[in-house]
Amino acid sequence: MGQALWRLPPRQQQQLQEELADRLADRGEGGRQEQGSDGGPQKRAPQQCYGPDIYHLLRTRIGGRERHGCIDLEMLPPELGITILSYLNATDLCLAGCVWQDLGNDEYLWQGLCKSTWGHCSIYNRRLPAGFSYRRLYLQLDEGSLTFNANVQEGISYFMSKGILVDHPTELAKFIFYTRRLNWKMLRIYLDERRDVLDELVTLHNFSNQFLPNALRDFFRHIHAPEERGEYLETLITKFSHRFCTCNPGLVRELGLSPDAVYVLCYSLILLSIDLTSPHVKNKMSKREFIRNTRRAAHNVSDDFVGHLYDNIYLIGHVAA
């Protein structure tokens, strides 16, 4: 996003470049000035460039403040300011709000930080009361996420007590799907207990026109696979298989796939991933062995398709890493 944010209109680029050139000429780099043919001082022409040097432009525009070694964040475009502040936690943001008071009181900035970190909350779709503060909401979301990562039930109860979430499977699933601050181990415990939320979470995935191993990676990126084989893993693969077939009806007809066949292929991909990536497995499974073993369980799948599955795991890696 770096260069796109700094693109300015040509007129403004020229103006900033001339301002930079004039200031550098006034400093003279030690008091020296260039002279023209008539003996008078020669004005330096702005150097042509394809994009202004933002660092020098900002240092030039803020004048004497560059001696402190810190460029004022208020000089940056709002998009870049939100990106920088999104890497800070709630405590650091409060400290930053003390330094940059205008930013600390900017409700649009806090709204952007809330929605970029917690993409969906039930409160976003409500009519907000007078005096509502997105800064206070950010602190509550941060507190709720920390509570969730320590205790699942207390975290969910906190979100509901503050009116941030409503106890509905679709709303809870969207919150989980669009949030990046929740601990995956705690999330796995919660989804194992709330299968209705798990069902809604699976439907949020769109696997249209995705190759099976890539779709499985995307699935396990949002819903982490358990470390051991068991009933929960079987449930996840079953739900994924049905969702994958629903999203790819043309592929199902062309290759003769079914949810049961996809289920078998998913287990084969997981076992192959372990075989090829584990340092404890000395004799790695060959492509021919994988095709032979998979065809025994999935008779309608072609050798070419199974071979492409092997190549994907061999080149890209584990499907559940």
C-alpha positions as CSV (number, residue, x, y, z in Angstrom):
1,M,0.0,0.0,0.0
2,G,3.1,2.3,0.4
3,Q,3.3,4.0,-2.9
4,A,-0.4,4.2,-3.6
5,L,-1.0,6.3,-0.5
6,W,1.7,8.8,-1.5
7,R,0.5,9.5,-5.0
8,L,-0.3,13.2,-5.2
9,P,-1.7,15.4,-8.0
10,P,1.1,16.7,-10.3
11,R,0.5,20.3,-9.3
12,Q,0.8,19.4,-5.6
13,Q,3.9,17.3,-6.3
14,Q,5.6,20.2,-8.1
15,Q,4.7,22.6,-5.3
16,L,6.1,20.4,-2.6
17,Q,9.2,19.7,-4.6
18,E,9.8,23.5,-5.2
19,E,9.3,24.1,-1.5
20,L,11.8,21.4,-0.6
21,A,14.3,22.8,-3.1
22,D,13.9,26.4,-1.8
23,R,14.5,25.3,1.8
24,L,17.6,23.3,0.8
25,A,18.9,26.2,-1.2
26,D,18.4,28.6,1.8
27,R,20.4,26.3,4.0
28,G,23.1,26.2,1.3
29,E,24.7,23.1,2.8
30,G,27.3,25.1,4.7
31,G,26.5,28.6,3.4
32,R,27.5,28.0,-0.2
33,Q,25.3,29.5,-2.9
34,E,25.5,28.9,-6.6
35,Q,25.9,32.0,-8.8
36,G,24.4,32.5,-12.2
37,S,26.0,34.1,-15.3
38,D,25.1,37.6,-14.1
39,G,26.8,37.1,-10.8
40,G,23.7,36.9,-8.7
41,P,22.5,33.9,-6.7
42,Q,21.0,31.3,-8.9
43,K,17.7,29.7,-7.9
44,R,17.9,25.9,-7.9
45,A,15.4,24.2,-10.1
46,P,13.4,21.4,-8.6
47,Q,14.7,18.0,-9.4
48,Q,12.4,15.9,-11.5
49,C,11.3,12.7,-9.8
50,Y,8.5,10.2,-10.2
51,G,7.4,10.5,-6.6
52,P,8.2,13.0,-3.9
53,D,10.5,12.0,-1.1
54,I,7.9,12.0,1.6
55,Y,10.4,11.8,4.4
56,H,12.2,15.0,3.3
57,L,9.0,16.7,2.4
58,L,7.6,16.2,5.9
59,R,10.9,17.3,7.5
60,T,10.8,20.4,5.4
61,R,7.2,21.2,6.1
62,I,7.5,20.8,9.9
63,G,10.5,23.1,10.1
64,G,12.4,23.0,13.3
65,R,10.6,20.0,14.7
66,E,12.8,17.6,12.8
67,R,15.5,18.1,15.5
68,H,13.4,15.9,17.8
69,G,13.9,13.0,15.4
70,C,10.2,12.3,15.2
71,I,7.8,13.2,12.4
72,D,4.4,14.3,13.6
73,L,1.9,11.5,12.9
74,E,-0.7,14.2,12.1
75,M,1.2,15.1,9.0
76,L,0.6,11.6,7.5
77,P,-2.4,10.6,5.4
78,P,-5.3,9.1,7.5
79,E,-4.9,5.7,5.8
80,L,-1.3,5.5,6.8
81,G,-2.0,6.7,10.3
82,I,-4.6,4.0,10.9
83,T,-2.2,1.4,9.6
84,I,0.6,2.5,12.0
85,L,-1.7,2.7,15.0
86,S,-3.3,-0.7,14.2
87,Y,0.0,-2.3,15.4
88,L,-0.4,-0.9,18.9
89,N,-2.4,-2.4,21.8
90,A,-4.9,-0.6,23.8
91,T,-2.4,0.7,26.4
92,D,0.0,2.1,23.7
93,L,-2.9,3.7,21.8
94,C,-3.9,5.6,25.0
95,L,-0.4,6.8,25.4
96,A,-0.3,7.7,21.7
97,G,-3.6,9.6,22.1
98,C,-1.9,11.7,24.8
99,V,0.9,12.7,22.4
100,W,-1.2,13.2,19.4
101,Q,-4.3,14.7,21.0
102,D,-6.2,15.4,17.8
103,L,-5.8,11.8,16.7
104,G,-6.7,10.6,20.2
105,N,-10.0,12.4,19.9
106,D,-10.7,11.5,16.3
107,E,-13.8,9.2,16.3
108,Y,-13.3,8.3,12.7
109,L,-9.8,7.0,13.5
110,W,-11.1,4.8,16.4
111,Q,-13.9,3.6,14.2
112,G,-11.4,2.5,11.6
113,L,-9.2,0.7,14.2
114,C,-12.3,-1.1,15.6
115,K,-13.5,-2.4,12.3
116,S,-10.0,-3.2,11.0
117,T,-9.3,-5.5,14.0
118,W,-12.8,-6.7,14.8
119,G,-14.5,-6.8,11.4
120,H,-18.0,-7.6,12.6
121,C,-19.8,-6.8,15.8
122,S,-23.5,-6.7,16.4
123,I,-23.2,-3.2,17.7
124,Y,-22.0,-1.9,14.3
125,N,-25.4,-2.5,12.8
126,R,-27.4,-0.7,15.5
127,R,-28.3,2.9,15.8
128,L,-25.7,4.3,18.1
129,P,-26.9,6.5,21.0
130,A,-25.8,10.1,21.5
131,G,-22.4,10.4,23.0
132,F,-21.2,7.0,21.8
133,S,-17.4,6.7,21.7
134,Y,-15.6,4.4,19.4
135,R,-12.5,4.9,21.6
136,R,-14.4,3.4,24.5
137,L,-15.6,0.6,22.3
138,Y,-12.1,-0.2,21.2
139,L,-11.0,-0.6,24.8
140,Q,-14.0,-2.8,25.5
141,L,-13.2,-5.0,22.5
142,D,-9.6,-5.3,23.6
143,E,-10.6,-6.2,27.1
144,G,-13.2,-8.7,25.9
145,S,-10.6,-10.4,23.6
146,L,-8.1,-10.7,26.4
147,T,-10.8,-12.2,28.6
148,F,-11.9,-14.6,25.9
149,N,-8.3,-15.8,25.5
150,A,-8.1,-16.6,29.2
151,N,-11.7,-17.9,29.7
152,V,-14.0,-18.6,26.8
153,Q,-17.3,-18.3,28.6
154,E,-16.3,-15.2,30.5
155,G,-15.1,-13.5,27.3
156,I,-18.4,-14.2,25.5
157,S,-20.4,-13.0,28.5
158,Y,-18.4,-9.8,28.6
159,F,-19.1,-9.0,25.0
160,M,-22.8,-9.6,25.5
161,S,-23.0,-7.6,28.8
162,K,-21.5,-4.6,26.9
163,G,-24.0,-5.0,24.1
164,I,-21.2,-5.7,21.6
165,L,-22.6,-9.1,20.6
166,V,-26.0,-10.8,20.6
167,D,-26.4,-14.5,21.4
168,H,-27.2,-15.6,17.9
169,P,-25.1,-18.3,16.0
170,T,-24.8,-16.2,12.9
171,E,-23.6,-13.1,14.8
172,L,-21.1,-15.1,16.8
173,A,-19.8,-16.8,13.7
174,K,-19.3,-13.6,11.9
175,F,-17.5,-12.1,14.9
176,I,-15.1,-15.1,15.0
177,F,-14.6,-15.1,11.2
178,Y,-13.6,-11.5,11.0
179,T,-11.6,-11.2,14.2
180,R,-7.9,-11.7,14.4
181,R,-7.3,-11.3,18.1
182,L,-8.8,-14.6,19.4
183,N,-6.6,-17.4,20.6
184,W,-7.1,-20.4,18.3
185,K,-6.9,-22.9,21.2
186,M,-9.7,-21.2,23.1
187,L,-11.6,-20.8,19.9
188,R,-11.4,-24.5,19.2
189,I,-12.8,-25.2,22.7
190,Y,-15.7,-22.9,22.1
191,L,-16.5,-24.3,18.7
192,D,-16.4,-27.8,20.0
193,E,-19.1,-26.8,22.5
194,R,-21.2,-24.6,20.2
195,R,-21.8,-26.7,17.1
196,D,-24.5,-24.3,16.0
197,V,-21.9,-21.5,15.7
198,L,-19.5,-23.9,14.0
199,D,-22.2,-24.7,11.3
200,E,-22.7,-20.9,10.6
201,L,-18.9,-20.4,10.6
202,V,-18.5,-23.1,7.9
203,T,-21.1,-21.4,5.7
204,L,-19.2,-18.2,5.7
205,H,-16.4,-19.8,3.6
206,N,-16.6,-19.6,-0.1
207,F,-14.6,-22.3,-1.8
208,S,-15.8,-21.6,-5.4
209,N,-13.2,-22.4,-8.0
210,Q,-10.6,-23.3,-5.4
211,F,-8.3,-26.3,-5.7
212,L,-9.1,-28.8,-3.0
213,P,-5.9,-28.5,-1.0
214,N,-5.9,-24.7,-1.1
215,A,-9.6,-24.7,0.0
216,L,-8.6,-27.0,2.9
217,R,-5.8,-24.7,3.9
218,D,-8.1,-21.7,3.9
219,F,-10.6,-23.6,6.0
220,F,-8.0,-24.6,8.6
221,R,-6.7,-21.0,8.6
222,H,-10.0,-19.9,10.2
223,I,-10.9,-23.1,12.1
224,H,-7.7,-24.7,13.4
225,A,-7.4,-28.4,13.2
226,P,-7.0,-30.3,16.4
227,E,-3.6,-31.8,17.2
228,E,-5.0,-35.3,17.5
229,R,-7.4,-37.3,15.4
230,G,-10.8,-37.6,17.0
231,E,-14.5,-36.9,16.7
232,Y,-14.0,-33.1,16.4
233,L,-11.6,-33.5,13.4
234,E,-14.0,-35.9,11.7
235,T,-16.8,-33.3,12.2
236,L,-14.7,-30.5,10.7
237,I,-13.8,-32.6,7.6
238,T,-17.4,-33.7,7.2
239,K,-18.7,-30.1,7.2
240,F,-15.9,-29.0,4.9
241,S,-16.7,-31.7,2.4
242,H,-20.3,-30.8,2.2
243,R,-19.5,-27.1,1.9
244,F,-16.9,-27.7,-0.8
245,C,-19.3,-29.7,-2.9
246,T,-22.0,-27.0,-2.5
247,C,-19.6,-24.3,-3.6
248,N,-18.4,-26.3,-6.7
249,P,-21.4,-28.0,-8.3
250,G,-19.7,-27.9,-11.8
251,L,-16.5,-29.6,-10.5
252,V,-18.6,-32.2,-8.6
253,R,-20.4,-33.1,-11.9
254,E,-17.2,-33.1,-14.0
255,L,-15.1,-35.2,-11.7
256,G,-17.9,-37.3,-10.2
257,L,-17.1,-36.1,-6.7
258,S,-19.4,-36.5,-3.7
259,P,-19.1,-35.4,-0.1
260,D,-17.9,-38.9,0.9
261,A,-15.3,-38.8,-1.8
262,V,-14.1,-35.3,-0.7
263,Y,-14.0,-36.6,2.8
264,V,-11.7,-39.4,1.8
265,L,-9.5,-37.1,-0.2
266,C,-9.2,-34.7,2.7
267,Y,-7.9,-37.4,5.0
268,S,-5.5,-38.6,2.3
269,L,-4.2,-35.0,2.0
270,I,-3.7,-34.7,5.8
271,L,-1.8,-38.0,6.0
272,L,0.3,-37.1,3.0
273,S,1.1,-33.7,4.6
274,I,2.3,-35.4,7.7
275,D,4.3,-37.9,5.7
276,L,6.1,-35.3,3.5
277,T,6.7,-32.7,6.2
278,S,7.5,-34.7,9.3
279,P,11.3,-35.2,9.9
280,H,10.5,-38.5,11.7
281,V,9.3,-40.2,8.5
282,K,12.4,-41.4,6.7
283,N,10.7,-43.2,3.7
284,K,8.5,-40.5,2.1
285,M,5.5,-41.6,0.2
286,S,6.0,-41.5,-3.6
287,K,3.5,-40.0,-6.0
288,R,2.7,-43.4,-7.4
289,E,2.0,-44.8,-3.9
290,F,-0.3,-41.9,-3.1
291,I,-2.3,-42.4,-6.3
292,R,-2.6,-46.2,-5.7
293,N,-3.7,-45.8,-2.0
294,T,-6.1,-43.0,-2.8
295,R,-7.8,-44.8,-5.7
296,R,-8.5,-47.7,-3.4
297,A,-10.7,-45.5,-1.3
298,A,-12.1,-43.1,-4.0
299,H,-12.7,-45.2,-7.1
300,N,-14.3,-42.4,-9.2
301,V,-11.4,-40.0,-9.0
302,S,-9.0,-39.9,-11.9
303,D,-5.3,-40.6,-11.6
304,D,-4.4,-37.1,-13.0
305,F,-6.5,-35.4,-10.3
306,V,-5.0,-37.4,-7.5
307,G,-1.5,-36.7,-9.0
308,H,-2.2,-32.9,-8.9
309,L,-3.2,-33.3,-5.3
310,Y,0.2,-34.8,-4.5
311,D,2.1,-32.1,-6.4
312,N,0.3,-29.4,-4.5
313,I,1.3,-30.8,-1.1
314,Y,4.8,-31.5,-2.3
315,L,5.3,-28.0,-3.5
316,I,3.3,-25.8,-1.1
317,G,3.3,-27.9,2.1
318,H,1.0,-29.0,4.9
319,V,-2.8,-28.4,4.5
320,A,-3.3,-27.8,8.2
321,A,-0.1,-26.0,9.2
